[in-house]
């Protein structure tokens, strides 16, 4: 499978202040956290479930340990990080809201990225073919997808409103065009991927 260009890495990098304490959840190979450590002098910790990715992250100089995020994060104290990052993983969790709550507890700011299942190209392809769409942001077939919770931009916004979460910034992108500030209601269907900077405000 061709590796997808991570447009969100540049945006996330720009959102994080120098010398911050950063927790990268589902860090993958640790490329982003390694860059933050090397270029922004961040203090970094990562969590990753896949043992092969854990090994890659260690080779990239990242402090990481292997754990399933659905097991919770009780080992991290309240407000022990400036930023917690969760990239393109929320829809793959069995208990996504529990992980969001943990991020809000652990960090001053949380950065969450996810695909928008209401993206017009996804909906059109589903209607035209009668089959689950395969796109750059959703590159899996129905039988091997890790995505267990399908949700949209508005589903996420409903949660932030119900929970009283403050949105410090929101960004949208589609078809590899790069990010732009979120625009509603247009991005309800025109956004393929989304990035939110949120905080509990407490």
Secondary structure, 3 states (H helix, E strand, C coil): CCCCCCHHHHHHHHHCCCCCEEEEECCCCCHHHHHHHHHHCCEEEEEECCHHHHHHHHHCCCCEEECCHHHCCCCCCCCCEEEEEEECCHHHCCCHHHHHHHHHHHEEEEEEEEECCCCHHHHHHHHHHCCCCCCCCCCCCCCCCCCCCCCCHHHHHHHHHHHCCEEEEEEEECCCCCCEECCCCCHHHHCCEEEEEEECCC
